[in-house]
Amino acid sequence: MYHSTQNTNSFSIRQSLNKEKKERTFDRIADWLNKNGYLSVRGKKFRGNNVHSIVKKKRLKDKKLEKEYPEVWSDFSLEVVDKTLVNNLNNRGRYPI
């Protein structure tokens, strides 16, 4: 039975990748994923370059998330007026505009 990486727990895949990448090559990790029934998002078997791409993207994403960005405030504001309420009150003579 094959599992799609979209439908499985991505934590378990990440955990196994973290464990495997310390002791094995990308090809061996791909073999492990294939033996355990994991398929790529497109439903194909993993290859070493697929695993390399996943690890590289994770590394870049983590680096981006750890970066501290300066706080930027905008002076943009938006005023929302419910026209039905204004029209109803104005028609009754209670809310002169």
C-alpha positions as CSV (number, residue, x, y, z in Angstrom):
1,M,0.0,0.0,0.0
2,Y,1.4,3.4,-1.0
3,H,0.9,6.6,0.8
4,S,0.8,10.0,-0.7
5,T,2.9,12.6,1.1
6,Q,0.0,15.0,1.1
7,N,-2.2,12.6,3.0
8,T,0.2,11.3,5.5
9,N,1.6,12.8,8.7
10,S,4.3,15.1,7.4
11,F,5.9,15.1,10.9
12,S,6.8,11.4,10.6
13,I,8.4,12.0,7.2
14,R,10.3,15.0,8.6
15,Q,11.4,13.0,11.6
16,S,12.7,10.2,9.5
17,L,14.4,12.6,7.1
18,N,16.2,14.3,10.0
19,K,17.3,10.9,11.4
20,E,18.3,9.5,8.0
21,K,20.1,12.6,6.6
22,K,22.7,12.4,9.4
23,E,23.7,8.8,8.6
24,R,22.7,8.2,5.0
25,T,22.8,9.6,1.5
26,F,19.9,11.1,-0.3
27,D,19.6,7.9,-2.5
28,R,19.3,5.7,0.6
29,I,16.7,8.0,2.1
30,A,14.7,7.8,-1.2
31,D,15.0,4.0,-1.0
32,W,13.7,4.0,2.6
33,L,10.8,6.2,1.6
34,N,10.0,3.9,-1.4
35,K,10.3,0.7,0.7
36,N,7.9,2.2,3.3
37,G,5.3,3.0,0.6
38,Y,5.6,6.8,0.4
39,L,5.0,8.4,-2.9
40,S,5.8,11.9,-4.1
41,V,3.1,14.5,-4.5
42,R,2.7,13.5,-8.1
43,G,2.3,9.8,-7.1
44,K,5.8,8.6,-8.2
45,K,8.6,7.0,-6.4
46,F,11.2,9.1,-4.7
47,R,14.7,9.5,-6.1
48,G,17.8,11.0,-4.4
49,N,17.3,14.4,-6.1
50,N,13.7,14.6,-4.8
51,V,15.0,14.1,-1.3
52,H,17.7,16.7,-1.8
53,S,15.2,19.2,-3.0
54,I,12.9,18.6,0.0
55,V,15.8,19.0,2.5
56,K,17.1,22.1,0.7
57,K,13.6,23.8,0.7
58,K,13.2,22.9,4.4
59,R,16.5,24.4,5.2
60,L,15.7,27.6,3.3
61,K,12.2,27.9,4.9
62,D,13.6,27.4,8.4
63,K,16.3,30.1,7.8
64,K,13.6,32.5,6.6
65,L,11.3,31.8,9.6
66,E,14.2,32.3,12.1
67,K,15.1,35.7,10.6
68,E,13.9,38.7,12.6
69,Y,12.2,41.4,10.6
70,P,11.7,45.0,11.6
71,E,8.3,46.1,12.6
72,V,6.6,48.3,10.0
73,W,3.5,50.2,10.6
74,S,1.2,51.6,7.9
75,D,-0.9,54.7,8.2
76,F,-3.6,53.0,6.1
77,S,-7.1,53.0,7.5
78,L,-10.4,51.9,6.3
79,E,-13.8,53.1,7.4
80,V,-16.8,50.9,6.8
81,V,-20.3,52.3,6.9
82,D,-23.4,50.1,6.7
83,K,-25.4,52.0,4.1
84,T,-28.6,50.1,4.9
85,L,-28.5,51.4,8.5
86,V,-27.8,55.0,7.5
87,N,-30.7,54.8,4.9
88,N,-33.2,53.3,7.4
89,L,-32.4,55.9,10.0
90,N,-32.4,58.8,7.5
91,N,-35.8,57.7,6.1
92,R,-37.4,57.8,9.5
93,G,-36.0,61.3,10.1
94,R,-33.9,60.3,13.1
95,Y,-30.5,60.6,11.5
96,P,-30.0,63.8,9.5
97,I,-27.1,63.8,7.1
